[in-house]
Amino acid sequence: MTYLLTIKEAAKFLGVSPKTLRRWENAGKIKAYRTQGGHRRFKVEELYQTVNTNLLTVCYCRISNDQSLDDLEKQVNCLESYCQYHGWSYEIIKDIGSGVNYKNQGLIRLLKLICNQEVERLILTQKDKLLRLGDDLFFTVCEFFEIEVIIINCSKTESMEDDLTEDFQEIVNQLKDRLYGLNNPTNAKLLEEVEKITLKYK
């Protein structure tokens, strides 16, 4: 005879919250059966198949354009060692780009995985490897999807000054892109000042 669990029992079995189970059901990742009273019930054998099959441990690492690929590999090695120590299967996502560039391909892929509810935990060597600006919003999204975020805080291998300089130049470039095409003297003057600032950091 098939044994059915309540939503609280099933959530405890999988190590997630009832809220997560409801989302998985709505997304079609798990099937719930209804009692005559409309309450959810879950089959134990189907829960066994569900345990961690749809969830990933994602390791994200990033370097700026001016940094050495060796710095990227050091992050990768640190993340791999951490996951292997804990016995987790994992996926490494790498980016080379500014920490204020929200269009980095790896970052976009990570966000898609999170929004598709495919991530169980996110691991970083340092907090600012994700984003220099807007990381709190990103972590709020992780909290909403009940994703565990682990920051190892490995020793920094890059030049903080060089990294921040590139981030600043990226912000300046974005500002210039927004101002170009707006035909008024004030913007033209502002662009001149922006150009002067940019040259100081090259």
C-alpha positions as CSV (number, residue, x, y, z in Angstrom):
1,M,0.0,0.0,0.0
2,T,1.3,3.5,-0.9
3,Y,2.1,5.6,2.1
4,L,1.2,9.3,1.8
5,L,2.8,12.1,3.7
6,T,1.3,15.4,4.7
7,I,2.9,18.6,3.4
8,K,4.7,19.1,6.7
9,E,6.0,15.6,6.8
10,A,7.1,15.7,3.1
11,A,8.9,19.0,3.7
12,K,10.7,17.6,6.7
13,F,11.6,14.5,4.6
14,L,13.2,16.7,1.9
15,G,14.7,19.2,4.2
16,V,12.8,22.1,2.7
17,S,9.9,24.3,3.8
18,P,6.2,23.6,2.9
19,K,6.4,26.9,0.9
20,T,9.1,25.4,-1.3
21,L,7.0,22.2,-1.8
22,R,4.1,24.3,-3.0
23,R,6.3,26.1,-5.4
24,W,7.7,22.8,-6.7
25,E,4.2,21.5,-7.2
26,N,3.1,24.7,-9.1
27,A,6.2,24.3,-11.3
28,G,5.5,20.7,-12.0
29,K,8.6,19.4,-10.3
30,I,6.8,17.3,-7.8
31,K,3.3,15.8,-7.8
32,A,0.8,16.3,-4.9
33,Y,-2.3,14.2,-4.4
34,R,-5.4,15.8,-2.9
35,T,-7.6,14.3,-0.2
36,Q,-11.4,14.7,-0.4
37,G,-10.9,17.7,1.9
38,G,-8.5,19.3,-0.6
39,H,-5.3,18.7,1.5
40,R,-2.0,17.9,-0.2
41,R,-0.5,14.4,0.2
42,F,2.8,13.1,-1.2
43,K,3.9,9.6,-2.1
44,V,7.1,8.5,-0.3
45,E,8.5,6.7,-3.3
46,E,8.2,9.8,-5.4
47,L,9.9,11.9,-2.7
48,Y,12.9,9.5,-2.8
49,Q,13.2,10.3,-6.5
50,T,12.9,14.0,-5.8
51,V,15.7,14.3,-3.1
52,N,18.2,16.7,-4.6
53,T,17.6,15.5,-8.1
54,N,16.5,19.0,-9.3
55,L,18.8,21.1,-7.1
56,L,22.3,22.2,-7.7
57,T,25.2,23.4,-5.6
58,V,26.5,26.3,-7.7
59,C,29.9,27.8,-7.2
60,Y,30.3,31.3,-8.7
61,C,33.7,33.0,-9.3
62,R,34.7,36.1,-11.1
63,I,37.7,38.2,-12.0
64,S,38.0,41.6,-13.6
65,N,39.3,42.0,-17.1
66,D,42.7,43.1,-15.9
67,Q,43.3,40.2,-13.6
68,S,45.3,37.0,-14.3
69,L,43.5,33.8,-15.2
70,D,45.6,32.3,-12.3
71,D,43.4,34.3,-9.9
72,L,40.3,32.7,-11.4
73,E,41.8,29.2,-11.1
74,K,42.6,29.9,-7.4
75,Q,39.0,30.7,-6.8
76,V,37.9,27.6,-8.7
77,N,40.3,25.4,-6.7
78,C,39.1,26.9,-3.4
79,L,35.4,26.3,-4.3
80,E,36.1,22.7,-5.6
81,S,38.0,21.8,-2.4
82,Y,35.2,23.1,-0.3
83,C,32.5,21.1,-2.1
84,Q,34.5,17.9,-2.3
85,Y,35.2,18.2,1.5
86,H,31.4,18.3,2.1
87,G,30.7,15.6,-0.5
88,W,28.5,17.9,-2.7
89,S,28.1,17.6,-6.5
90,Y,28.6,21.0,-7.9
91,E,28.6,23.2,-11.0
92,I,31.2,26.0,-11.4
93,I,30.1,29.2,-13.1
94,K,32.9,31.6,-14.2
95,D,32.9,35.2,-15.2
96,I,35.5,37.6,-16.5
97,G,34.2,41.2,-16.1
98,S,33.5,44.1,-13.9
99,G,31.6,43.6,-10.6
100,V,29.2,46.3,-11.6
101,N,28.3,44.7,-15.0
102,Y,24.9,43.0,-14.6
103,K,25.2,41.5,-18.1
104,N,28.1,39.1,-17.3
105,Q,27.0,35.8,-19.0
106,G,27.8,33.7,-15.9
107,L,25.7,36.0,-13.7
108,I,22.8,35.8,-16.0
109,R,23.0,32.0,-16.1
110,L,23.1,31.9,-12.3
111,L,20.0,34.1,-12.0
112,K,18.1,32.0,-14.5
113,L,19.0,28.8,-12.5
114,I,17.8,30.5,-9.3
115,C,14.5,31.7,-10.9
116,N,13.9,28.2,-12.3
117,Q,14.3,26.9,-8.8
118,E,17.2,24.6,-9.7
119,V,19.7,25.8,-7.0
120,E,20.0,24.5,-3.5
121,R,23.1,26.5,-2.4
122,L,25.3,29.2,-3.8
123,I,29.0,29.3,-2.8
124,L,31.4,32.2,-3.2
125,T,35.0,32.7,-2.1
126,Q,34.1,36.4,-1.3
127,K,30.9,38.4,-1.2
128,D,32.1,40.9,-3.8
129,K,32.9,38.2,-6.3
130,L,29.1,38.2,-7.1
131,L,28.6,41.9,-7.5
132,R,30.1,45.2,-6.3
133,L,26.8,46.9,-6.3
134,G,23.4,45.3,-5.9
135,D,24.6,42.2,-4.2
136,D,22.1,42.7,-1.3
137,L,19.2,42.5,-3.8
138,F,20.7,39.3,-5.3
139,F,20.9,37.8,-1.9
140,T,17.3,38.7,-1.1
141,V,16.3,36.8,-4.2
142,C,18.3,33.8,-2.9
143,E,16.5,34.1,0.4
144,F,13.1,34.3,-1.3
145,F,13.9,31.0,-3.1
146,E,15.3,29.5,0.1
147,I,18.8,29.1,-1.3
148,E,21.6,28.7,1.1
149,V,24.4,31.2,0.5
150,I,27.9,30.2,1.7
151,I,30.8,32.7,1.6
152,I,34.1,31.0,2.3
153,N,36.2,34.2,2.5
154,C,39.4,32.8,0.9
155,S,42.4,35.0,1.0
156,K,42.3,37.8,-1.7
157,T,44.6,37.2,-4.6
158,E,43.8,40.2,-6.7
159,S,44.7,43.9,-6.4
160,M,41.8,45.6,-4.8
161,E,42.8,48.9,-6.3
162,D,42.9,47.6,-9.8
163,D,39.5,45.8,-9.4
164,L,37.8,48.9,-8.0
165,T,39.4,51.1,-10.7
166,E,37.8,48.9,-13.4
167,D,34.4,49.0,-11.6
168,F,34.6,52.7,-11.5
169,Q,35.4,52.9,-15.2
170,E,32.4,50.7,-15.9
171,I,30.1,52.9,-13.9
172,V,31.5,56.0,-15.8
173,N,31.0,54.2,-19.2
174,Q,27.4,53.4,-18.3
175,L,26.8,57.0,-17.3
176,K,28.2,58.2,-20.6
177,D,26.0,55.8,-22.6
178,R,23.0,57.2,-20.8
179,L,23.9,60.8,-21.5
180,Y,24.9,60.5,-25.1
181,G,22.0,61.4,-27.4
182,L,20.5,63.7,-24.9
183,N,21.1,66.9,-26.7
184,N,21.5,69.7,-24.2
185,P,24.5,71.8,-23.0
186,T,24.3,70.6,-19.5
187,N,24.8,67.0,-20.5
188,A,27.6,68.0,-22.8
189,K,29.5,69.8,-20.0
190,L,28.9,66.8,-17.7
191,L,30.3,64.4,-20.3
192,E,33.5,66.6,-20.5
193,E,33.9,66.3,-16.7
194,V,33.3,62.5,-16.9
195,E,36.0,62.2,-19.5
196,K,38.4,64.0,-17.3
197,I,37.7,61.7,-14.4
198,T,38.0,58.6,-16.5
199,L,41.5,59.7,-17.8
200,K,42.7,60.0,-14.2
201,Y,42.0,56.3,-13.6
202,K,43.6,55.0,-16.8
